[in-house]
Amino acid sequence: MVATATAIYEKGVLRLLTPVSLPDRARVHLRIQVENKMGR
């Protein structure tokens, strides 16, 4: 399965903004791309 999702990083945890269909405790590989927001 390949999916693209948006997430927010808060207090040390990445929280997906949309659900994905995965079984509990499934391991995944992530590619993190930070959005460039006005010079941040």
Stockholm file with secondary structure:
# STOCKHOLM 1.0

chainA/1-40         MVATATAIYEKGVLRLLTPVSLPDRARVHLRIQVENKMGR
#=GR chainA/1-40 SS CCCCCCEEEETTEEEESSCCCCCTTCCCCCCCCCCCCTTC
#=GC SS_cons        CCCCCCEEEETTEEEESSCCCCCTTCCCCCCCCCCCCTTC
//
